[in-house]
Amino acid sequence: MNRKGFLKTITGGTLAMTLAPNMIMAEDLGLNSFKSSHKLTILHTNDQHSRIEPFDESYTKNPNQGGFARRASLIQKIRSEENNILLLDSGDIFQGTPYFNFFGGELEFKLMSMMKYDASTMGNHDFDNGLDGFLKALPNAKFPFICSNYDFKNTILDGKTSQYKIFNKNGIKVGIFGVGIQLEGLVGKKQYGETIWTDPIDVAQHYSNFLKNEKKCDLVICLSHIGYDYKGDSEKISDKILASKTENIDLILGGHTHTFLPAPETHKNRQGKNVLVNQVGWAGLLLGRIDFFFDSNKNVQNISWNNQAIDSSIIA
């Protein structure tokens, strides 16, 4: 992405969409009308690719952008301002710099744990050191990996990941599940071993129903590493297709295709209801933020968003 295109993504606003029939538009009432409502702040990243340090100033596309220390400072600032925060990642934490080659993912997990990530899913590059390499680094991750369509029962990762998690933020129940891309043909068999991949649409439908209807979650989030869209290949499962062929998902936080969405997008699910989809590129150049405002009945009343650039304006 060139700098001009990148700058277009680092704006914020309110979303004219409804996740509940009685949503009130911010244009009509303004955010101040929701002071008495519950607020949930979702912060998210994807495809970090071991970019611990900022890009060099000589980098032609995004010079002096990114960096884990800057992101940590920004997250700390947001935590000082907000009460209810979920910090999530959509996979491909590994691979891309010598930090991964040397430390094997240990450093990435330690730093993410220091930032207090709540959960992540696995991307295809998180298999690059094999299942044993992932397992070796895993004790450094003080957060769960949620992998709903990877079955590790015949591997050394059996019992080391979660199929779903429920977080309670000041009475707001948030259910999270995760889906990953098919590994065959993309990752070497030696790297993923006997891991069984299941169609993400079937899995997403199962867990979204389970979390929304059985567990009574107020918000259901899918951490996805299947890709935002594949132009020219309408049969390949993407976040857009996942949204359209399922129900009960409120938010899909994507990865894999390194897509810089200018703003979170709204897609219709199979019941004609809106699903929010977002992805914030790669390499930690942006920190995605989506704020959900709930009324006293835990219905979503308003949504605001902000993709913030990680750059030299942030003092690490």
VMD Tcl script that draws the C-alpha trace (Angstrom):
set ca {
  {0.00 0.00 0.00}
  {1.36 3.46 -0.89}
  {1.48 6.26 1.64}
  {-1.50 8.11 0.13}
  {-3.68 5.03 0.32}
  {-2.44 4.26 3.80}
  {-3.35 7.69 5.09}
  {-6.92 7.22 3.90}
  {-7.32 4.34 6.36}
  {-6.27 6.20 9.50}
  {-9.46 8.10 10.01}
  {-12.33 7.42 12.32}
  {-16.04 7.87 12.46}
  {-19.40 6.42 13.31}
  {-20.99 3.62 11.38}
  {-24.45 3.96 9.88}
  {-25.34 0.34 10.42}
  {-27.44 -1.75 12.71}
  {-26.56 -4.85 14.66}
  {-29.87 -4.43 16.46}
  {-33.19 -3.27 14.98}
  {-33.50 -0.34 17.37}
  {-30.07 1.16 16.81}
  {-29.94 4.96 17.08}
  {-27.69 6.77 14.63}
  {-24.89 8.91 16.03}
  {-25.68 11.55 13.44}
  {-29.01 12.06 15.18}
  {-28.01 11.98 18.83}
  {-24.23 12.16 19.00}
  {-21.93 10.05 21.14}
  {-22.66 12.06 24.26}
  {-26.14 10.55 24.31}
  {-24.58 7.22 25.19}
  {-22.73 8.28 28.33}
  {-25.00 6.15 30.48}
  {-24.70 3.12 28.23}
  {-22.25 0.28 28.45}
  {-19.25 0.77 26.20}
  {-16.99 -1.97 24.89}
  {-13.75 -1.13 23.09}
  {-12.35 -3.74 20.70}
  {-8.69 -3.27 19.76}
  {-7.28 -5.57 17.12}
  {-4.32 -6.48 14.93}
  {-3.57 -9.08 12.26}
  {-0.60 -10.38 10.28}
  {2.04 -8.88 12.56}
  {4.75 -11.00 10.91}
  {7.37 -10.50 13.61}
  {7.71 -6.78 12.85}
  {9.04 -5.90 16.28}
  {10.75 -2.68 15.22}
  {9.40 0.13 13.03}
  {10.17 0.04 9.34}
  {13.32 1.93 8.47}
  {13.04 5.55 7.39}
  {14.29 4.49 3.95}
  {11.32 2.13 3.47}
  {9.53 3.52 0.42}
  {5.93 2.64 1.31}
  {5.51 3.35 5.01}
  {8.77 4.80 6.37}
  {9.20 4.81 10.14}
  {5.80 3.17 10.65}
  {4.91 0.38 13.07}
  {6.78 -1.04 16.03}
  {5.71 -3.06 19.06}
  {6.89 -0.47 21.60}
  {4.79 2.27 20.02}
  {1.77 0.00 19.87}
  {2.22 -0.87 23.53}
  {2.28 2.83 24.43}
  {-0.89 3.50 22.45}
  {-2.68 0.55 24.04}
  {-1.60 1.70 27.50}
  {-3.00 5.16 26.79}
  {-6.34 3.71 25.64}
  {-6.48 1.50 28.73}
  {-6.10 4.60 30.89}
  {-9.13 6.13 29.17}
  {-11.50 3.15 28.82}
  {-12.82 0.60 31.28}
  {-13.88 -2.31 29.08}
  {-11.29 -3.39 26.50}
  {-10.70 -6.55 24.49}
  {-7.37 -6.78 22.64}
  {-7.44 -9.41 19.88}
  {-5.28 -10.72 17.03}
  {-6.23 -12.63 13.89}
  {-3.09 -14.67 13.25}
  {0.22 -14.74 11.38}
  {2.14 -13.50 14.37}
  {5.22 -15.37 13.12}
  {7.60 -14.99 10.18}
  {8.97 -11.92 8.46}
  {12.07 -10.69 10.33}
  {15.23 -12.16 11.88}
  {13.56 -11.88 15.29}
  {11.47 -14.91 14.38}
  {14.38 -16.79 12.83}
  {16.42 -16.31 15.99}
  {13.85 -16.53 18.79}
  {11.22 -18.75 17.14}
  {8.22 -16.68 18.25}
  {9.18 -16.40 21.90}
  {9.73 -12.64 21.69}
  {6.45 -11.95 19.89}
  {4.46 -13.89 22.49}
  {6.24 -12.22 25.39}
  {5.60 -8.74 24.04}
  {1.96 -9.47 23.23}
  {1.53 -10.80 26.76}
  {3.01 -7.59 28.14}
  {0.42 -5.67 26.10}
  {-2.22 -7.95 27.69}
  {-3.73 -9.45 24.56}
  {-6.92 -11.28 25.45}
  {-6.89 -13.82 22.62}
  {-5.59 -14.70 19.16}
  {-6.24 -17.25 16.48}
  {-3.58 -19.05 14.42}
  {-2.57 -18.11 10.88}
  {-0.80 -20.32 8.37}
  {2.61 -18.77 9.15}
  {2.20 -19.69 12.80}
  {2.89 -23.26 11.61}
  {6.20 -22.30 9.97}
  {8.34 -23.86 12.71}
  {6.05 -26.86 12.87}
  {3.75 -27.86 15.69}
  {6.73 -28.50 17.94}
  {8.07 -25.00 17.28}
  {4.72 -23.42 18.11}
  {4.45 -25.52 21.27}
  {7.94 -24.52 22.35}
  {7.07 -20.82 22.14}
  {3.54 -21.19 23.56}
  {4.39 -20.92 27.29}
  {5.37 -17.31 26.61}
  {1.82 -16.47 25.49}
  {-0.28 -15.49 28.49}
  {-3.40 -15.46 26.36}
  {-5.40 -18.25 24.66}
  {-5.27 -19.27 21.01}
  {-8.80 -19.85 19.77}
  {-8.88 -22.32 16.88}
  {-12.35 -23.65 16.12}
  {-11.80 -25.37 12.75}
  {-8.36 -26.87 13.40}
  {-8.59 -30.23 15.14}
  {-5.34 -30.99 16.95}
  {-6.49 -34.17 18.72}
  {-3.84 -36.36 17.06}
  {-1.02 -33.84 17.50}
  {1.15 -32.42 20.27}
  {-1.12 -29.35 20.35}
  {-4.06 -31.40 21.60}
  {-5.62 -29.46 24.47}
  {-3.30 -26.49 23.98}
  {-5.81 -24.29 22.13}
  {-9.44 -23.35 22.77}
  {-12.45 -23.80 20.51}
  {-14.13 -20.69 21.94}
  {-13.88 -18.25 24.82}
  {-16.42 -16.07 26.60}
  {-15.37 -12.78 28.15}
  {-17.50 -10.79 30.58}
  {-16.87 -7.06 30.41}
  {-18.94 -5.22 33.00}
  {-21.95 -7.44 32.32}
  {-21.49 -7.57 28.54}
  {-20.90 -11.18 27.47}
  {-18.65 -11.50 24.44}
  {-18.25 -14.87 22.75}
  {-15.23 -15.42 20.52}
  {-14.35 -18.25 18.14}
  {-11.67 -18.50 15.46}
  {-11.36 -19.96 11.97}
  {-8.23 -20.54 9.90}
  {-7.40 -21.15 6.27}
  {-6.95 -24.61 4.78}
  {-3.37 -25.70 5.38}
  {-3.04 -28.32 2.65}
  {-1.22 -26.84 -0.33}
  {-0.27 -23.74 1.64}
  {1.76 -25.19 4.51}
  {4.04 -28.20 4.32}
  {2.56 -31.43 5.67}
  {5.54 -31.78 7.97}
  {4.65 -28.46 9.60}
  {1.02 -29.21 10.45}
  {1.18 -32.99 10.82}
  {-2.17 -34.63 11.58}
  {-4.02 -31.37 12.07}
  {-7.52 -31.70 10.60}
  {-9.06 -28.67 8.87}
  {-12.85 -28.29 8.81}
  {-14.90 -26.02 6.54}
  {-15.03 -22.62 8.30}
  {-18.62 -21.90 7.29}
  {-19.94 -25.00 9.04}
  {-17.80 -24.35 12.09}
  {-18.70 -20.67 12.22}
  {-22.40 -21.45 12.05}
  {-22.08 -23.99 14.86}
  {-20.17 -21.75 17.25}
  {-22.07 -18.55 16.48}
  {-25.36 -20.35 17.22}
  {-23.88 -21.91 20.35}
  {-22.49 -18.64 21.69}
  {-25.50 -16.48 20.83}
  {-28.35 -18.85 21.64}
  {-27.04 -21.30 24.24}
  {-24.46 -19.16 26.02}
  {-26.54 -15.97 25.59}
  {-23.64 -13.81 24.48}
  {-24.46 -10.19 23.73}
  {-21.79 -9.96 21.05}
  {-20.25 -12.76 18.95}
  {-16.84 -12.17 17.35}
  {-15.08 -14.35 14.80}
  {-11.29 -14.12 14.63}
  {-10.66 -15.09 11.04}
  {-7.53 -15.99 9.14}
  {-9.17 -17.02 5.88}
  {-8.79 -13.74 3.95}
  {-11.06 -10.80 3.23}
  {-11.85 -11.43 -0.45}
  {-10.54 -13.32 -3.50}
  {-11.47 -11.47 -6.67}
  {-11.93 -13.84 -9.58}
  {-12.43 -16.84 -7.31}
  {-15.96 -16.71 -5.99}
  {-15.72 -20.27 -4.66}
  {-12.85 -19.60 -2.27}
  {-14.12 -18.99 1.23}
  {-13.43 -15.46 2.48}
  {-14.69 -13.22 5.24}
  {-17.26 -11.75 2.87}
  {-18.61 -15.21 2.03}
  {-18.43 -16.30 5.66}
  {-20.56 -13.31 6.66}
  {-23.16 -13.97 3.95}
  {-23.58 -17.71 4.61}
  {-23.89 -17.67 8.40}
  {-25.96 -16.02 11.11}
  {-25.42 -14.79 14.67}
  {-21.95 -13.34 14.01}
  {-21.76 -9.66 14.90}
  {-18.14 -8.91 14.04}
  {-15.47 -10.61 11.90}
  {-11.89 -9.49 12.52}
  {-9.92 -10.77 9.57}
  {-6.40 -11.54 8.45}
  {-4.32 -13.35 5.82}
  {-4.85 -11.08 2.80}
  {-3.14 -8.05 4.39}
  {-6.14 -5.91 3.47}
  {-6.19 -2.28 4.61}
  {-9.92 -1.63 4.79}
  {-10.62 2.13 4.72}
  {-13.37 1.50 7.27}
  {-15.14 -1.49 8.79}
  {-17.58 -2.87 6.23}
  {-21.15 -4.04 6.63}
  {-22.28 -7.28 4.98}
  {-25.63 -9.03 5.11}
  {-25.82 -12.45 6.68}
  {-28.15 -15.20 5.46}
  {-30.98 -13.73 7.55}
  {-30.51 -10.28 6.05}
  {-28.93 -8.87 9.22}
  {-25.73 -6.85 9.27}
  {-22.30 -8.26 10.03}
  {-19.35 -5.97 10.61}
  {-16.05 -6.97 8.93}
  {-12.68 -5.32 9.52}
  {-9.01 -5.95 8.73}
  {-6.06 -3.61 9.35}
  {-3.41 -4.59 6.82}
  {-0.24 -6.13 8.17}
  {3.04 -5.58 10.08}
  {1.41 -3.65 12.91}
  {1.14 -0.49 10.86}
  {-2.30 0.17 12.32}
  {-4.17 -0.58 15.51}
  {-7.82 -1.20 14.74}
  {-10.40 0.10 17.16}
  {-14.17 -0.41 17.22}
  {-16.31 0.90 20.09}
  {-19.70 -0.68 20.75}
  {-22.25 1.24 22.82}
  {-24.97 -0.84 24.50}
  {-28.19 0.26 26.14}
  {-29.43 -1.04 29.48}
  {-30.93 -4.07 27.71}
  {-27.54 -4.88 26.16}
  {-28.64 -3.99 22.66}
  {-26.09 -2.28 20.43}
  {-27.13 1.35 20.05}
  {-24.12 2.84 18.32}
  {-20.73 1.90 16.88}
  {-17.71 4.12 16.35}
  {-14.36 3.22 14.83}
  {-10.82 4.46 14.48}
  {-7.83 2.93 12.68}
  {-4.84 4.60 14.28}
  {-1.43 4.68 12.61}
  {1.50 3.43 14.64}
  {4.11 6.06 13.87}
  {6.64 8.46 15.35}
  {3.88 10.63 16.84}
  {3.54 7.94 19.53}
  {6.22 8.21 22.18}
  {7.31 4.73 23.19}
}
mol new
graphics top color blue
foreach p $ca { graphics top sphere $p radius 0.5 }
foreach p [lrange $ca 0 end-1] q [lrange $ca 1 end] { graphics top cylinder $p $q radius 0.2 }
display resetview
